[in-house]
Amino acid sequence: MSTPLHCDVAVIGAGTAGLAAERAARRNGASTVLIDPHFSGTTCANFGCMPSKLLLAAARQAERVRRSDLFGIRVEGMTIDDVAVMRRVREERDRFAALTRKQIDKLDPATRLTGRARFAAPTTLELDDGRRIEARAIVIATGSAPALPPPFEALGDRVLTNESLFELKQLPKRLAVVGAGSLGLEFAQALARLGVQVTLLSKETTLAKVRCPRVHDALLAVLKRDMEVHLGVDVAPSDAMKACACAGAARTQQMAACRWTTLWLHWAARPAQPGRRGAGQGTTGARQARRALPRPRDDALR
Ligand SMILES: Cc1cc2nc3c(=O)[nH]c(=O)nc-3n(C[C@H](O)[C@H](O)[C@H](O)COP(=O)(O)OP(=O)(O)OC[C@H]3O[C@@H](n4cnc5c(N)ncnc54)[C@H](O)[C@@H]3O)c2cc1C
């Protein structure tokens, strides 16, 4: 077994959180290591905030043109070149992601350890190539990844997630967005305004956990201008038909609607699935709060 590397702070994951944690520790005089299997940029730049806002920006532009009549400006025959829209999203996304990678490249190579880390003991990490790191403090910043519930796996590449959507060369004609959290809503609205026929389906009866009924009604009304919305429906794909059956209020309608759509699913808000990215946190000895989230200490920053 090789001699373990010693440091004050080891950070697992070179995403937005991990980069910030490593930088903060280093600036406060700690010796650090940052561990990631790819160092390919952050979720935010590659598959998250940045490309999704680029898509929303294109959608907002289309909507402005559509509504310019309000100002007495008539735009005849507007068309949306979805190939060009998606190309621009990717080009700009790649530019932003390159900036994130530049930040990573500036790190001292001795600080950057390529590999997947797992806990061997509460203060010891082991990388997949067998290297060991002993650290006084370990930051888990492993982010999250879209997790497809098993029944949906049968749909194969008809299911899009935030990791595949931005790679589409063309937009589909019809699309079902399953889940009406903040990410589901932003994708549903952006795509609808870019000309995709969107059906938004959610098991929840509330959009994006909005608590104020008046705000909720206003949000629902805005969404309904652009798409079909079905709340309180249980969405389950049918293996045999590679289609989608929705139990509950909208069953009949949705059976028809989903059959011809590409499904878009997102469960990004869930913590990364152990096994896929898990770092063996179970061996840390750290207390875990409900839903397996780490419990913040009362005297620490949250
Ligand atoms: C479509 C979409 C839109 C979003 N929009 C917004 C927004 O507008 N505003 C906002 O604030 N947030 C937004 N988010 C959320 C935001 O992108 C994430 O919260 C943020 O990127 C998470 O950063 P992170 O550093 O925790 O994880 P990540 O950036 O995912 O980094 C985790 C890193 O850990 C590494 N890793 C995983 N397991 C291991 C292991 N065992 N060993 C070593 N390394 C490991 C991974 O390779 C990865 O590089 C959005 C997300 C999505 C999907």
Ligand as a Chemical Component Dictionary entry (heavy atoms), coordinates in Angstrom:
data_LIG
# 
_chem_comp.id                   LIG 
_chem_comp.type                 NON-POLYMER 
_chem_comp.pdbx_formal_charge   0 
_chem_comp.three_letter_code    LIG 
# 
loop_
_chem_comp_atom.comp_id 
_chem_comp_atom.atom_id 
_chem_comp_atom.alt_atom_id 
_chem_comp_atom.type_symbol 
_chem_comp_atom.charge 
_chem_comp_atom.model_Cartn_x 
_chem_comp_atom.model_Cartn_y 
_chem_comp_atom.model_Cartn_z 
_chem_comp_atom.pdbx_ordinal 
LIG C1  C1  C 0 -31.019 22.458 -15.515 1  
LIG C2  C2  C 0 -30.454 23.059 -14.262 2  
LIG C3  C3  C 0 -30.581 24.417 -14.022 3  
LIG C4  C4  C 0 -30.058 24.971 -12.867 4  
LIG N1  N1  N 0 -30.216 26.308 -12.660 5  
LIG C5  C5  C 0 -29.698 26.864 -11.550 6  
LIG C6  C6  C 0 -29.802 28.262 -11.318 7  
LIG O1  O1  O 0 -30.350 28.989 -12.133 8  
LIG N2  N2  N 0 -29.270 28.767 -10.191 9  
LIG C7  C7  C 0 -28.632 27.972 -9.259  10 
LIG O2  O2  O 0 -28.176 28.463 -8.251  11 
LIG N3  N3  N 0 -28.521 26.637 -9.460  12 
LIG C8  C8  C 0 -29.031 26.072 -10.570 13 
LIG N4  N4  N 0 -28.902 24.736 -10.769 14 
LIG C9  C9  C 0 -28.247 23.915 -9.738  15 
LIG C10 C10 C 0 -26.729 23.988 -9.850  16 
LIG O3  O3  O 0 -26.309 23.733 -11.175 17 
LIG C11 C11 C 0 -26.145 22.969 -8.907  18 
LIG O4  O4  O 0 -26.686 23.152 -7.639  19 
LIG C12 C12 C 0 -24.648 23.119 -8.808  20 
LIG O5  O5  O 0 -24.062 23.063 -10.089 21 
LIG C13 C13 C 0 -24.105 22.008 -7.934  22 
LIG O6  O6  O 0 -22.714 22.211 -7.793  23 
LIG P1  P1  P 0 -21.849 21.186 -6.997  24 
LIG O7  O7  O 0 -20.480 21.733 -6.896  25 
LIG O8  O8  O 0 -22.559 20.809 -5.749  26 
LIG O9  O9  O 0 -21.856 19.859 -7.899  27 
LIG P2  P2  P 0 -21.243 19.563 -9.335  28 
LIG O10 O10 O 0 -20.958 20.773 -10.127 29 
LIG O11 O11 O 0 -22.137 18.515 -9.916  30 
LIG O12 O12 O 0 -19.851 18.907 -8.995  31 
LIG C14 C14 C 0 -19.748 17.669 -8.355  32 
LIG C15 C15 C 0 -18.423 17.066 -8.774  33 
LIG O13 O13 O 0 -18.172 15.964 -7.924  34 
LIG C16 C16 C 0 -17.507 14.971 -8.683  35 
LIG N5  N5  N 0 -17.670 13.708 -7.962  36 
LIG C17 C17 C 0 -18.787 13.012 -7.740  37 
LIG N6  N6  N 0 -18.523 11.909 -7.014  38 
LIG C18 C18 C 0 -17.208 11.903 -6.779  39 
LIG C19 C19 C 0 -16.331 11.026 -6.076  40 
LIG N7  N7  N 0 -16.769 9.937  -5.456  41 
LIG N8  N8  N 0 -15.002 11.337 -6.045  42 
LIG C20 C20 C 0 -14.530 12.449 -6.646  43 
LIG N9  N9  N 0 -15.307 13.321 -7.311  44 
LIG C21 C21 C 0 -16.649 13.052 -7.380  45 
LIG C22 C22 C 0 -18.199 15.017 -10.029 46 
LIG O14 O14 O 0 -17.365 14.463 -11.054 47 
LIG C23 C23 C 0 -18.406 16.517 -10.209 48 
LIG O15 O15 O 0 -17.344 17.115 -10.940 49 
LIG C24 C24 C 0 -29.401 24.156 -11.922 50 
LIG C25 C25 C 0 -29.248 22.777 -12.165 51 
LIG C26 C26 C 0 -29.763 22.227 -13.319 52 
LIG C27 C27 C 0 -29.578 20.758 -13.565 53 
# 
loop_
_chem_comp_bond.comp_id 
_chem_comp_bond.atom_id_1 
_chem_comp_bond.atom_id_2 
_chem_comp_bond.value_order 
_chem_comp_bond.pdbx_ordinal 
LIG C1  C2  SING 1  
LIG C2  C3  SING 2  
LIG C2  C26 DOUB 3  
LIG C3  C4  DOUB 4  
LIG C4  N1  SING 5  
LIG C4  C24 SING 6  
LIG N1  C5  DOUB 7  
LIG C5  C6  SING 8  
LIG C5  C8  SING 9  
LIG C6  O1  DOUB 10 
LIG C6  N2  SING 11 
LIG N2  C7  SING 12 
LIG C7  O2  DOUB 13 
LIG C7  N3  SING 14 
LIG N3  C8  DOUB 15 
LIG C8  N4  SING 16 
LIG N4  C9  SING 17 
LIG N4  C24 SING 18 
LIG C9  C10 SING 19 
LIG C10 O3  SING 20 
LIG C10 C11 SING 21 
LIG C11 O4  SING 22 
LIG C11 C12 SING 23 
LIG C12 O5  SING 24 
LIG C12 C13 SING 25 
LIG C13 O6  SING 26 
LIG O6  P1  SING 27 
LIG P1  O7  DOUB 28 
LIG P1  O8  SING 29 
LIG P1  O9  SING 30 
LIG O9  P2  SING 31 
LIG P2  O10 DOUB 32 
LIG P2  O11 SING 33 
LIG P2  O12 SING 34 
LIG O12 C14 SING 35 
LIG C14 C15 SING 36 
LIG C15 O13 SING 37 
LIG C15 C23 SING 38 
LIG O13 C16 SING 39 
LIG C16 N5  SING 40 
LIG C16 C22 SING 41 
LIG N5  C17 SING 42 
LIG N5  C21 SING 43 
LIG C17 N6  DOUB 44 
LIG N6  C18 SING 45 
LIG C18 C19 SING 46 
LIG C18 C21 DOUB 47 
LIG C19 N7  SING 48 
LIG C19 N8  DOUB 49 
LIG N8  C20 SING 50 
LIG C20 N9  DOUB 51 
LIG N9  C21 SING 52 
LIG C22 O14 SING 53 
LIG C22 C23 SING 54 
LIG C23 O15 SING 55 
LIG C24 C25 DOUB 56 
LIG C25 C26 SING 57 
LIG C26 C27 SING 58 
# 
